[in-house]
Amino acid sequence: MNELKKLTGCGFLLFWYAKFMYTDEGLFMNFHLKKIFKYLLFGFSLGSVCFAYGSSLDIKIIDNNATTLKSIANKAAWGAYGVDGKAFENYHKVAIWAHSADRVGFSLFDGSGNQASEITDGAQVQIPTAFGQLNRYDSPTIITAVASFQKWLKKYHAIASLWSGSTMAAVLITPGAATLVHVGDSRIVVERDGQEIFSTLDHVSMTSSGFNLERVFGHFGHFDKNKDAGVPSVYRLTVQKGDHFIIASRALWTIFSTEEAIDFVYYERENNINLSDIAKHLVSRAQDLGCNETLSAIIIEIQ
C-alpha cells in the first residue's frame, strides 16, 4: 500500500509536468520555472492527499492452513484494523501464528523510515520463526530469540536498517498464561471485566525536545552504540477466558489513555460487537479526535 502511495505521488508529478510541457508556455520553460514548480508541487500534494487514509495494515498468518486456523481459534478470537496516515514511511504489519495447539501468538510491528518495509517484512516472518524454536517462554530465551533478529537485520538488510526500523508488541498465549513482549512505544493493555490488569511501559525518555524512543529494531545509525536498543521487555501473566488484549501503535495512545481504550472496548463488547469492528471503531474514533498518523490496533479475546 505504501509503495502504491509513492507511485501515485510520482504519477501526479509526471502528469502535471507533461501537462505543462505540451503547452506553448512549455517551450519557454526557462522563463517559467515558477509555473513548473507550481504544477509539480500541486500534483505531489494531490497524490499525497488521495491516499491519506487508505488501508495500511498487512496481516500475515504464518503457515495459513486449517490446522493453524483451528489452533488460533481455540485459544483466542481476534480482530485487527489499520489506516494510513500522511507519512509515506510508516509500515504497520501484523503476524499471527500457531506453533502447536497450545502455543499461539500475535504481534504488531510499527515501522518507520523510508526502507521500513524491509524491516517489517522480515519481522513478520523471522520473529514468529524465532519464537517457534523456543522450548519455553521465559525472559532469557525470548531476549536471545529477539537478538537473533537484530543480527539477521545487520547481515541481510544492513543498508535498510541503518536509518529505518520497527517497534514490536507481541502476545504469546499458552494454557492459562500469556507472555507479553515489546520493544519501543507500541503498547499492550490487558482488560478483565472492564478493568485494567496490566499495561506495558513505553520505551521512551523525556528530553528538552520531547519524548525520545529508546528501544527499537534497526535504526542502527542512531542506536548502534546502545546495546539495549533492541532488547525487549518481557512479562508473564495468568489469564482467563474473556480477558482482552489491546495491542496498538504509538499514535493511538496519543489520543486514548489506557483507561479510555479499555472502556471503549468493554462497552462495545458488552453490546455484542465483533472484535474486527471494535478494532475498526477504535481506530476510526482516534481519527475523529484529530489523529492523522498511521494507526493500527489488534483486539484479542481469550477463549
C-alpha positions as CSV (number, residue, x, y, z in Angstrom):
1,M,0.0,0.0,0.0
2,N,2.8,2.4,0.9
3,E,4.6,1.6,-2.4
4,L,1.3,2.4,-4.2
5,K,1.2,5.8,-2.5
6,K,4.7,6.6,-3.7
7,L,3.9,5.6,-7.2
8,T,0.7,7.6,-7.2
9,G,2.6,10.7,-6.0
10,C,5.2,10.2,-8.7
11,G,2.4,9.7,-11.3
12,F,0.8,13.0,-10.4
13,L,4.2,14.7,-10.7
14,L,4.7,13.4,-14.2
15,F,1.2,14.2,-15.2
16,W,1.4,17.8,-14.3
17,Y,4.9,18.1,-15.7
18,A,3.7,16.7,-19.1
19,K,0.6,18.8,-19.0
20,F,2.7,21.9,-18.8
21,M,5.4,20.9,-21.2
22,Y,2.9,20.2,-24.0
23,T,1.6,23.8,-24.0
24,D,3.0,26.8,-25.8
25,E,4.4,28.0,-22.5
26,G,6.3,24.8,-22.1
27,L,8.5,25.8,-25.0
28,F,9.8,28.7,-22.9
29,M,10.4,26.7,-19.7
30,N,13.5,28.7,-18.8
31,F,11.3,31.7,-18.4
32,H,8.5,29.9,-16.5
33,L,10.3,27.9,-13.8
34,K,7.9,29.2,-11.1
35,K,4.9,27.7,-13.0
36,I,6.7,24.4,-13.5
37,F,7.3,24.1,-9.7
38,K,3.8,25.2,-9.0
39,Y,2.4,22.3,-11.2
40,L,4.8,19.8,-9.7
41,L,4.0,20.8,-6.2
42,F,0.3,20.7,-6.7
43,G,0.5,17.3,-8.3
44,F,2.6,15.9,-5.5
45,S,0.2,17.3,-2.9
46,L,-2.8,15.9,-4.6
47,G,-1.2,12.5,-4.8
48,S,-0.5,12.6,-1.1
49,V,-4.0,13.6,-0.1
50,C,-5.7,11.0,-2.3
51,F,-4.2,8.1,-0.2
52,A,-4.0,9.8,3.2
53,Y,-6.4,7.4,4.8
54,G,-6.2,4.2,2.8
55,S,-5.9,0.7,4.4
56,S,-2.4,0.2,5.8
57,L,-2.5,-3.0,7.9
58,D,-0.8,-6.0,6.4
59,I,-1.9,-9.2,8.2
60,K,0.1,-12.4,7.7
61,I,-1.0,-15.7,9.2
62,I,2.1,-17.9,9.3
63,D,1.5,-21.4,7.8
64,N,-2.0,-20.4,6.9
65,N,-3.8,-23.7,6.9
66,A,-6.8,-25.4,8.5
67,T,-4.7,-26.8,11.5
68,T,-3.2,-23.4,12.2
69,L,-6.5,-21.5,12.0
70,K,-8.2,-24.1,14.3
71,S,-5.4,-23.8,16.8
72,I,-5.6,-20.0,16.8
73,A,-9.4,-20.0,17.1
74,N,-9.3,-22.5,20.0
75,K,-7.0,-20.1,22.0
76,A,-8.2,-16.7,21.0
77,A,-10.7,-14.7,19.0
78,W,-9.3,-11.6,17.4
79,G,-9.8,-8.6,15.1
80,A,-7.4,-6.1,13.6
81,Y,-7.7,-2.8,11.7
82,G,-5.3,-0.1,10.5
83,V,-5.3,3.1,8.4
84,D,-2.5,5.1,6.7
85,G,-1.5,8.5,8.0
86,K,0.1,11.2,6.0
87,A,3.7,9.9,6.3
88,F,4.7,7.6,3.5
89,E,7.4,5.9,5.6
90,N,5.1,4.2,8.2
91,Y,4.6,0.5,7.6
92,H,2.4,-1.4,10.1
93,K,2.2,-5.2,9.9
94,V,0.7,-8.0,11.9
95,A,1.9,-11.6,12.2
96,I,-0.3,-14.3,13.7
97,W,0.8,-17.9,14.2
98,A,0.3,-21.2,16.0
99,H,3.4,-23.3,16.8
100,S,1.1,-26.0,18.3
101,A,-2.4,-26.4,19.6
102,D,-1.3,-24.8,22.8
103,R,1.0,-22.1,21.6
104,V,-0.3,-19.2,19.5
105,G,1.0,-15.7,19.0
106,F,0.0,-12.2,17.8
107,S,2.4,-9.4,17.0
108,L,2.2,-5.8,15.7
109,F,5.2,-4.1,14.0
110,D,5.2,-0.4,13.6
111,G,7.9,0.6,11.0
112,S,9.5,4.0,10.4
113,G,12.0,5.2,7.9
114,N,11.9,5.1,4.1
115,Q,13.1,1.5,4.0
116,A,11.0,0.3,6.9
117,S,9.1,-2.2,4.6
118,E,12.2,-4.4,4.5
119,I,12.4,-4.4,8.3
120,T,8.7,-5.1,8.9
121,D,8.6,-7.7,6.1
122,G,11.5,-9.5,7.8
123,A,10.0,-9.2,11.3
124,Q,6.7,-10.7,10.1
125,V,8.4,-14.0,9.4
126,Q,11.6,-14.0,11.4
127,I,10.1,-13.2,14.8
128,P,7.5,-15.9,14.8
129,T,10.1,-18.4,13.5
130,A,12.5,-17.4,16.3
131,F,9.7,-17.8,18.9
132,G,8.7,-21.2,17.4
133,Q,12.1,-22.6,18.1
134,L,11.8,-21.9,21.9
135,N,11.0,-24.7,24.3
136,R,9.7,-22.2,26.9
137,Y,8.7,-18.6,27.0
138,D,10.9,-17.1,29.7
139,S,12.7,-13.8,29.6
140,P,16.3,-15.0,28.8
141,T,15.2,-17.3,25.9
142,I,12.9,-14.6,24.4
143,I,15.6,-11.9,24.6
144,T,18.0,-14.3,22.9
145,A,15.4,-15.0,20.2
146,V,14.9,-11.3,19.6
147,A,18.6,-10.6,19.5
148,S,18.9,-13.1,16.6
149,F,16.5,-10.9,14.6
150,Q,18.7,-7.9,15.2
151,K,21.7,-9.9,13.9
152,W,19.7,-11.0,10.9
153,L,18.9,-7.4,10.1
154,K,22.6,-6.4,10.2
155,K,23.5,-9.3,8.0
156,Y,20.8,-9.2,5.3
157,H,19.5,-5.6,5.5
158,A,22.5,-3.6,6.6
159,I,21.6,-0.5,4.5
160,A,17.9,-0.5,5.1
161,S,18.3,-1.0,8.9
162,L,20.8,1.9,9.2
163,W,18.1,4.6,9.2
164,S,14.9,2.5,9.2
165,G,13.4,0.3,11.9
166,S,10.4,-1.0,13.7
167,T,8.8,-1.4,17.2
168,M,7.1,-4.6,18.2
169,A,4.3,-5.6,20.6
170,A,3.6,-9.3,20.8
171,V,1.4,-11.6,22.9
172,L,2.3,-15.3,23.2
173,I,-0.6,-17.3,24.5
174,T,-0.2,-20.7,26.3
175,P,-2.7,-22.6,28.5
176,G,-3.7,-20.3,31.3
177,A,-1.0,-17.8,30.6
178,A,0.2,-15.1,28.3
179,T,3.7,-13.7,27.7
180,L,3.9,-10.1,26.6
181,V,7.0,-9.0,24.6
182,H,7.5,-5.4,23.4
183,V,10.2,-3.2,22.0
184,G,9.5,0.6,21.7
185,D,6.3,2.5,22.1
186,S,3.6,0.2,20.7
187,R,1.6,-0.7,23.7
188,I,-0.2,-3.7,25.1
189,V,-3.1,-3.3,27.5
190,V,-4.9,-6.2,29.2
191,E,-8.5,-5.9,30.4
192,R,-10.7,-8.1,32.5
193,D,-14.3,-7.3,33.3
194,G,-13.8,-3.7,32.3
195,Q,-10.7,-3.2,34.5
196,E,-7.0,-2.8,33.5
197,I,-5.0,-5.7,34.9
198,F,-1.8,-4.8,33.1
199,S,-0.2,-2.3,30.6
200,T,3.3,-2.3,29.1
201,L,5.5,0.7,29.7
202,D,6.7,2.5,26.6
203,H,10.4,2.5,26.0
204,V,10.8,6.3,25.8
205,S,12.6,9.0,27.7
206,M,11.7,12.7,28.2
207,T,14.2,15.3,27.0
208,S,14.0,19.0,26.4
209,S,12.9,18.3,22.8
210,G,10.1,15.9,23.8
211,F,9.9,12.1,24.0
212,N,12.7,10.1,22.5
213,L,12.4,6.4,21.6
214,E,14.9,4.3,23.5
215,R,14.4,0.8,22.1
216,V,13.7,-0.3,18.5
217,F,14.7,-2.9,15.9
218,G,17.1,-1.5,13.4
219,H,17.9,2.3,13.2
220,F,21.5,1.3,13.8
221,G,22.7,4.6,12.6
222,H,21.1,6.1,15.8
223,F,21.3,3.2,18.2
224,D,24.3,1.0,17.2
225,K,26.2,2.0,20.4
226,N,23.2,1.3,22.6
227,K,23.4,-2.4,23.4
228,D,19.9,-2.4,24.9
229,A,18.2,-0.7,21.8
230,G,16.6,-3.9,20.6
231,V,16.2,-5.7,23.9
232,P,12.5,-6.4,24.7
233,S,10.7,-6.1,28.0
234,V,9.1,-9.5,28.8
235,Y,6.1,-10.0,31.1
236,R,4.2,-13.2,32.0
237,L,0.6,-13.0,33.2
238,T,-2.1,-15.5,34.3
239,V,-5.1,-15.2,32.0
240,Q,-8.6,-16.5,31.9
241,K,-11.4,-16.8,29.4
242,G,-12.9,-13.4,28.4
243,D,-9.7,-11.4,29.0
244,H,-9.0,-8.8,26.3
245,F,-5.7,-7.6,25.0
246,I,-5.5,-4.3,23.1
247,I,-2.3,-4.0,21.0
248,A,-1.9,-0.7,19.3
249,S,0.6,1.6,17.7
250,R,2.0,4.7,19.4
251,A,-0.3,7.1,17.6
252,L,-3.4,5.6,19.1
253,W,-2.0,6.2,22.6
254,T,-1.6,9.9,21.9
255,I,-5.4,10.1,21.7
256,F,-6.6,7.5,24.2
257,S,-5.4,6.8,27.7
258,T,-5.3,3.1,28.6
259,E,-8.4,3.6,30.7
260,E,-10.3,5.2,27.8
261,A,-9.3,2.4,25.4
262,I,-10.4,-0.2,27.9
263,D,-13.8,1.5,28.5
264,F,-14.3,1.7,24.7
265,V,-13.5,-2.0,24.1
266,Y,-15.5,-3.2,27.1
267,Y,-18.6,-1.1,26.2
268,E,-18.6,-2.4,22.6
269,R,-18.0,-6.0,23.6
270,E,-20.9,-5.8,26.1
271,N,-23.0,-4.7,23.2
272,N,-22.0,-7.8,21.2
273,I,-20.0,-6.0,18.6
274,N,-17.4,-8.3,17.0
275,L,-13.7,-7.8,17.6
276,S,-12.9,-6.7,14.0
277,D,-15.5,-4.0,14.2
278,I,-14.3,-2.9,17.6
279,A,-10.7,-2.5,16.3
280,K,-12.1,-0.5,13.3
281,H,-14.2,1.7,15.6
282,L,-11.3,2.3,18.0
283,V,-9.0,3.4,15.1
284,S,-11.7,5.5,13.5
285,R,-12.6,7.2,16.7
286,A,-8.9,8.2,17.1
287,Q,-9.1,9.7,13.6
288,D,-12.2,11.6,14.5
289,L,-10.4,13.1,17.5
290,G,-7.7,14.5,15.3
291,C,-5.1,11.8,14.8
292,N,-3.7,11.9,11.2
293,E,-0.9,9.5,11.8
294,T,-0.8,5.8,10.8
295,L,-2.9,3.9,13.2
296,S,-3.2,0.1,13.9
297,A,-4.9,-1.9,16.6
298,I,-5.4,-5.6,17.4
299,I,-8.1,-6.8,19.8
300,I,-7.7,-10.3,21.2
301,E,-10.1,-12.2,23.4
302,I,-9.0,-15.3,25.3
303,Q,-11.2,-18.3,24.6
